[in-house]
């Protein structure tokens, strides 16, 4: 499948332990390619979808991935275990899914010639991605869209917090000011103890699930590209 400035390919990735993951690669056309800057500097963006148990899937990130590719950035989405045509069973806390993220990032490096990865996690995909950041050397930065830091969500994902907060790698946290899972005050309190470069971007009046919708895709693309330029 192709658009004006990019093409989309489907593939299957072996995550080990009998788990296979369905993925889509969004490739910029050769004349629109900004990620191809040297053997060890080729950049890819891996996007992690929202909570599998609540219907999260890679399709929710298609608009962002397509927008990134149209702007010249190689992007990849995938269904975590137990979602869509990926095998295995989805978990409640997301820790088995961290292995999926690590396997996908390593596959991207080995099969797409990528030497630098930006990891982007949406909603529950953000803590899962955050736990993988320091497990893959080639991951050079992290973007969270609606990280669920709030008390109730922390019952499920609280054990993920430490990994990203202690990581020295650059981080960008994007959140709506009306996020129902995390208040602005909670976000600021959590990030006050974070290690390494940390940026935040608050979207006035936006709720958690609004930011998962297509209306915000173009804005997410611009924020991600802006963050990439700082790495």
DOFI-157582 format. One record per residue (C-alpha): residue number from 1; chain; x, y, z. Coordinates in nm, 2 decimals. Layout:
N
[NUM 'A' [X Y Z]],
...
end
This chain:
231
[1 'A' [0.00 0.00 0.00]],
[2 'A' [0.13 0.35 -0.08]],
[3 'A' [0.06 0.71 -0.02]],
[4 'A' [0.21 1.02 -0.18]],
[5 'A' [0.52 1.02 0.03]],
[6 'A' [0.54 0.67 0.19]],
[7 'A' [0.46 0.30 0.16]],
[8 'A' [0.33 0.05 0.41]],
[9 'A' [0.44 -0.31 0.43]],
[10 'A' [0.32 -0.59 0.66]],
[11 'A' [0.55 -0.84 0.83]],
[12 'A' [0.57 -1.09 1.11]],
[13 'A' [0.83 -1.07 1.39]],
[14 'A' [0.95 -1.36 1.61]],
[15 'A' [0.94 -1.25 1.98]],
[16 'A' [1.07 -1.58 2.11]],
[17 'A' [0.89 -1.84 2.33]],
[18 'A' [0.66 -1.92 2.04]],
[19 'A' [0.52 -1.56 2.02]],
[20 'A' [0.49 -1.41 1.67]],
[21 'A' [0.39 -1.04 1.63]],
[22 'A' [0.22 -0.88 1.33]],
[23 'A' [0.37 -0.55 1.24]],
[24 'A' [0.34 -0.27 0.98]],
[25 'A' [0.64 -0.08 0.85]],
[26 'A' [0.58 0.27 0.73]],
[27 'A' [0.86 0.36 0.49]],
[28 'A' [0.92 0.71 0.35]],
[29 'A' [0.98 0.72 -0.03]],
[30 'A' [1.35 0.74 -0.13]],
[31 'A' [1.32 1.11 -0.23]],
[32 'A' [1.15 1.19 0.11]],
[33 'A' [1.38 0.99 0.34]],
[34 'A' [1.53 1.17 0.64]],
[35 'A' [1.63 0.87 0.85]],
[36 'A' [1.90 0.75 0.61]],
[37 'A' [2.20 0.94 0.75]],
[38 'A' [2.48 0.68 0.78]],
[39 'A' [2.52 0.31 0.87]],
[40 'A' [2.50 0.36 1.25]],
[41 'A' [2.28 0.67 1.24]],
[42 'A' [1.97 0.54 1.05]],
[43 'A' [1.68 0.63 1.27]],
[44 'A' [1.35 0.44 1.32]],
[45 'A' [1.05 0.52 1.53]],
[46 'A' [0.87 0.23 1.70]],
[47 'A' [0.52 0.30 1.83]],
[48 'A' [0.36 0.10 2.12]],
[49 'A' [-0.02 0.08 2.12]],
[50 'A' [-0.26 0.14 2.42]],
[51 'A' [-0.38 -0.13 2.66]],
[52 'A' [-0.45 -0.46 2.49]],
[53 'A' [-0.71 -0.56 2.75]],
[54 'A' [-0.92 -0.25 2.66]],
[55 'A' [-0.90 -0.30 2.28]],
[56 'A' [-0.56 -0.14 2.21]],
[57 'A' [-0.41 -0.23 1.88]],
[58 'A' [-0.16 -0.10 1.63]],
[59 'A' [-0.44 0.04 1.41]],
[60 'A' [-0.48 0.32 1.67]],
[61 'A' [-0.14 0.44 1.58]],
[62 'A' [-0.17 0.42 1.20]],
[63 'A' [-0.24 0.79 1.16]],
[64 'A' [0.07 0.89 1.36]],
[65 'A' [0.30 0.63 1.19]],
[66 'A' [0.17 0.73 0.84]],
[67 'A' [0.22 1.10 0.92]],
[68 'A' [0.58 1.04 1.04]],
[69 'A' [0.66 0.84 0.72]],
[70 'A' [0.51 1.11 0.50]],
[71 'A' [0.75 1.35 0.67]],
[72 'A' [1.04 1.12 0.59]],
[73 'A' [1.07 0.91 0.90]],
[74 'A' [1.08 0.53 0.91]],
[75 'A' [0.81 0.41 1.15]],
[76 'A' [0.68 0.07 1.27]],
[77 'A' [0.37 -0.03 1.46]],
[78 'A' [0.29 -0.38 1.58]],
[79 'A' [0.02 -0.57 1.77]],
[80 'A' [0.15 -0.69 2.11]],
[81 'A' [0.09 -1.05 2.21]],
[82 'A' [-0.27 -1.16 2.21]],
[83 'A' [-0.39 -0.87 1.99]],
[84 'A' [-0.52 -0.91 1.64]],
[85 'A' [-0.31 -1.17 1.45]],
[86 'A' [-0.03 -1.17 1.70]],
[87 'A' [-0.01 -1.50 1.90]],
[88 'A' [0.01 -1.55 2.27]],
[89 'A' [-0.21 -1.40 2.55]],
[90 'A' [-0.23 -1.03 2.66]],
[91 'A' [-0.13 -0.97 3.02]],
[92 'A' [-0.29 -0.74 3.28]],
[93 'A' [0.03 -0.56 3.40]],
[94 'A' [0.21 -0.54 3.07]],
[95 'A' [0.54 -0.70 3.18]],
[96 'A' [0.54 -0.99 2.92]],
[97 'A' [0.47 -0.72 2.66]],
[98 'A' [0.80 -0.55 2.74]],
[99 'A' [0.96 -0.85 2.59]],
[100 'A' [0.76 -0.79 2.27]],
[101 'A' [0.89 -0.43 2.26]],
[102 'A' [1.25 -0.54 2.31]],
[103 'A' [1.22 -0.81 2.04]],
[104 'A' [1.07 -0.57 1.79]],
[105 'A' [1.34 -0.30 1.85]],
[106 'A' [1.61 -0.56 1.80]],
[107 'A' [1.44 -0.68 1.48]],
[108 'A' [1.42 -0.33 1.35]],
[109 'A' [1.79 -0.29 1.40]],
[110 'A' [1.88 -0.62 1.24]],
[111 'A' [1.64 -0.61 0.95]],
[112 'A' [1.59 -0.25 0.86]],
[113 'A' [1.94 -0.12 0.91]],
[114 'A' [1.84 0.11 1.19]],
[115 'A' [2.11 0.22 1.44]],
[116 'A' [1.90 0.46 1.65]],
[117 'A' [1.54 0.41 1.77]],
[118 'A' [1.29 0.65 1.92]],
[119 'A' [1.03 0.47 2.12]],
[120 'A' [0.68 0.61 2.14]],
[121 'A' [0.42 0.47 2.38]],
[122 'A' [0.05 0.57 2.39]],
[123 'A' [-0.15 0.53 2.71]],
[124 'A' [-0.07 0.19 2.87]],
[125 'A' [0.18 0.15 2.59]],
[126 'A' [0.38 0.43 2.75]],
[127 'A' [0.47 0.24 3.07]],
[128 'A' [0.54 -0.08 2.87]],
[129 'A' [0.77 0.11 2.64]],
[130 'A' [0.93 0.29 2.93]],
[131 'A' [1.03 -0.05 3.08]],
[132 'A' [1.21 -0.14 2.76]],
[133 'A' [1.40 0.18 2.70]],
[134 'A' [1.72 0.08 2.88]],
[135 'A' [1.70 -0.28 2.76]],
[136 'A' [1.80 -0.19 2.40]],
[137 'A' [2.12 0.01 2.35]],
[138 'A' [2.00 0.16 2.02]],
[139 'A' [1.70 0.33 2.18]],
[140 'A' [1.81 0.69 2.21]],
[141 'A' [1.49 0.86 2.32]],
[142 'A' [1.14 0.81 2.45]],
[143 'A' [0.80 0.98 2.39]],
[144 'A' [0.50 0.92 2.61]],
[145 'A' [0.15 1.01 2.50]],
[146 'A' [-0.08 1.01 2.80]],
[147 'A' [0.13 0.81 3.05]],
[148 'A' [-0.11 0.67 3.32]],
[149 'A' [0.07 0.79 3.63]],
[150 'A' [-0.25 0.83 3.84]],
[151 'A' [-0.33 0.64 4.15]],
[152 'A' [-0.58 0.39 4.00]],
[153 'A' [-0.38 0.32 3.69]],
[154 'A' [-0.07 0.27 3.91]],
[155 'A' [-0.23 -0.04 4.06]],
[156 'A' [-0.17 -0.20 3.73]],
[157 'A' [0.13 -0.01 3.59]],
[158 'A' [0.31 0.13 3.90]],
[159 'A' [0.59 -0.11 3.88]],
[160 'A' [0.68 0.02 3.54]],
[161 'A' [0.74 0.38 3.66]],
[162 'A' [1.09 0.34 3.80]],
[163 'A' [1.24 0.22 3.47]],
[164 'A' [1.16 0.53 3.27]],
[165 'A' [1.21 0.77 3.56]],
[166 'A' [1.56 0.64 3.63]],
[167 'A' [1.66 0.62 3.26]],
[168 'A' [1.93 0.88 3.16]],
[169 'A' [1.79 0.88 2.80]],
[170 'A' [1.59 1.19 2.68]],
[171 'A' [1.22 1.18 2.75]],
[172 'A' [0.91 1.37 2.63]],
[173 'A' [0.58 1.34 2.81]],
[174 'A' [0.27 1.46 2.62]],
[175 'A' [-0.06 1.48 2.81]],
[176 'A' [-0.39 1.65 2.79]],
[177 'A' [-0.48 1.88 3.08]],
[178 'A' [-0.81 1.69 3.12]],
[179 'A' [-0.66 1.34 3.13]],
[180 'A' [-0.88 1.12 3.34]],
[181 'A' [-0.60 0.89 3.46]],
[182 'A' [-0.34 1.14 3.55]],
[183 'A' [-0.37 1.50 3.67]],
[184 'A' [-0.12 1.77 3.57]],
[185 'A' [-0.01 1.78 3.94]],
[186 'A' [0.05 1.41 3.94]],
[187 'A' [0.25 1.42 3.62]],
[188 'A' [0.47 1.71 3.76]],
[189 'A' [0.53 1.53 4.09]],
[190 'A' [0.64 1.21 3.92]],
[191 'A' [0.87 1.39 3.67]],
[192 'A' [1.03 1.59 3.95]],
[193 'A' [1.24 1.28 4.04]],
[194 'A' [1.32 1.18 3.68]],
[195 'A' [1.68 1.13 3.57]],
[196 'A' [1.82 1.27 3.24]],
[197 'A' [1.67 1.53 3.01]],
[198 'A' [1.29 1.56 3.05]],
[199 'A' [1.04 1.76 2.85]],
[200 'A' [0.66 1.80 2.89]],
[201 'A' [0.40 1.92 2.65]],
[202 'A' [0.05 1.98 2.79]],
[203 'A' [-0.25 2.00 2.55]],
[204 'A' [-0.50 2.23 2.69]],
[205 'A' [-0.85 2.08 2.74]],
[206 'A' [-0.77 1.74 2.59]],
[207 'A' [-0.88 1.42 2.76]],
[208 'A' [-0.70 1.09 2.77]],
[209 'A' [-0.90 0.91 2.50]],
[210 'A' [-0.94 1.22 2.28]],
[211 'A' [-0.56 1.21 2.24]],
[212 'A' [-0.58 0.85 2.11]],
[213 'A' [-0.82 0.96 1.84]],
[214 'A' [-0.73 1.08 1.48]],
[215 'A' [-0.80 1.44 1.56]],
[216 'A' [-0.47 1.47 1.74]],
[217 'A' [-0.26 1.26 1.50]],
[218 'A' [-0.11 1.56 1.31]],
[219 'A' [-0.02 1.73 1.64]],
[220 'A' [0.15 1.42 1.77]],
[221 'A' [0.35 1.39 1.45]],
[222 'A' [0.48 1.75 1.49]],
[223 'A' [0.57 1.70 1.85]],
[224 'A' [0.75 1.38 1.78]],
[225 'A' [0.94 1.53 1.49]],
[226 'A' [1.03 1.83 1.70]],
[227 'A' [1.17 1.60 1.98]],
[228 'A' [1.37 1.40 1.73]],
[229 'A' [1.55 1.71 1.62]],
[230 'A' [1.68 1.76 1.97]],
[231 'A' [1.84 1.41 1.99]],
end
